[in-house]
Amino acid sequence: MSTLLVAAALAGPATAQGRGELLYTAHCSACHSEQIHWRSAKAVTDWTSLKAEVVKWQGMARLAWSEDDVTDVARFLNERIYRFETPLATASKVPPSLRAPGAGAP
């Protein structure tokens, strides 16, 4: 598994999706099959709870991930499984007339 991490690091910067997938595969997929994300007693119900679960489990595994690492893994899971609306997607739906002065289009 460490060979995969070294190869990815040498290949250059990964996209958030690729980085999130890499982190999830290296640290989470051994215990979490895709079925755990679809169980009936879900702990994850929206973007906020998804990020909270990633924070919780990386902490339990003592991974000491940065905020970017957590967000990348949450984005990967959201794109692949959950499909929740993210804060960025919500912000882009704010009509221009309600945006702060000087705020550009997303």
C-alpha positions as CSV (number, residue, x, y, z in Angstrom):
1,M,0.0,0.0,0.0
2,S,2.9,2.4,0.7
3,T,4.2,1.8,-2.8
4,L,0.9,3.2,-4.1
5,L,1.2,6.3,-2.0
6,V,4.8,6.9,-3.1
7,A,3.9,6.4,-6.7
8,A,1.0,8.9,-6.4
9,A,3.3,11.4,-4.7
10,L,5.9,11.1,-7.5
11,A,3.3,11.5,-10.2
12,G,2.5,15.0,-9.2
13,P,-0.3,16.8,-7.3
14,A,-3.5,14.9,-7.3
15,T,-6.9,16.4,-7.9
16,A,-9.2,16.6,-4.9
17,Q,-11.2,13.6,-6.2
18,G,-8.1,11.6,-6.8
19,R,-6.5,12.6,-3.5
20,G,-9.7,11.8,-1.6
21,E,-10.0,8.4,-3.3
22,L,-6.3,7.7,-2.6
23,L,-6.7,8.5,1.1
24,Y,-9.9,6.5,1.4
25,T,-8.5,3.5,-0.4
26,A,-5.3,3.6,1.7
27,H,-6.9,4.2,5.1
28,C,-10.6,3.3,5.1
29,S,-11.5,0.7,2.5
30,A,-10.0,-2.2,4.5
31,C,-12.8,-1.9,7.0
32,H,-15.4,0.0,5.0
33,S,-17.0,-1.7,2.0
34,E,-19.3,0.3,-0.1
35,Q,-22.3,-1.4,1.6
36,I,-21.6,0.4,4.9
37,H,-22.5,3.6,3.2
38,W,-25.9,2.3,2.1
39,R,-27.0,0.6,5.4
40,S,-30.4,1.5,6.8
41,A,-29.0,3.0,10.1
42,K,-27.2,5.8,8.4
43,A,-25.1,8.2,10.4
44,V,-24.7,10.3,7.3
45,T,-27.7,12.3,6.1
46,D,-26.2,15.4,4.5
47,W,-22.9,17.1,3.6
48,T,-22.3,18.3,7.2
49,S,-22.8,14.9,8.7
50,L,-20.6,13.3,6.0
51,K,-17.7,15.6,6.9
52,A,-18.3,14.9,10.6
53,E,-18.1,11.2,10.1
54,V,-14.9,11.5,8.1
55,V,-13.5,13.7,10.9
56,K,-14.7,11.1,13.5
57,W,-13.2,8.1,11.8
58,Q,-9.9,9.6,10.8
59,G,-9.5,10.6,14.5
60,M,-10.3,7.1,15.7
61,A,-7.7,5.8,13.3
62,R,-5.3,8.5,14.5
63,L,-4.5,9.6,11.0
64,A,-4.2,13.4,11.9
65,W,-5.6,14.5,8.6
66,S,-5.7,18.1,7.7
67,E,-9.0,19.9,6.9
68,D,-8.1,19.5,3.2
69,D,-7.7,15.8,3.6
70,V,-11.1,15.5,5.3
71,T,-12.7,17.6,2.7
72,D,-11.1,15.6,-0.2
73,V,-12.3,12.3,1.3
74,A,-15.8,13.6,2.0
75,R,-15.9,15.0,-1.6
76,F,-14.8,11.6,-3.0
77,L,-17.5,9.8,-1.0
78,N,-20.1,12.4,-1.9
79,E,-19.3,12.1,-5.6
80,R,-19.2,8.3,-5.6
81,I,-22.0,7.4,-3.2
82,Y,-24.1,10.1,-1.5
83,R,-24.6,13.0,-3.9
84,F,-25.5,15.5,-1.3
85,E,-25.6,19.2,-2.1
86,T,-22.4,20.8,-0.9
87,P,-22.1,24.3,0.6
88,L,-20.3,25.4,-2.6
89,A,-23.2,24.2,-4.8
90,T,-25.7,26.0,-2.5
91,A,-23.7,29.2,-2.7
92,S,-23.7,29.1,-6.5
93,K,-27.5,29.1,-6.4
94,V,-27.7,32.4,-4.7
95,P,-29.2,35.0,-7.1
96,P,-26.7,37.7,-8.1
97,S,-29.1,40.3,-6.6
98,L,-28.6,38.7,-3.1
99,R,-24.8,38.3,-3.3
100,A,-22.5,40.6,-1.4
101,P,-21.3,43.6,-3.3
102,G,-18.1,42.8,-5.3
103,A,-18.9,39.0,-5.1
104,G,-18.2,37.5,-8.5
105,A,-20.0,34.7,-10.2
106,P,-19.0,31.3,-8.8
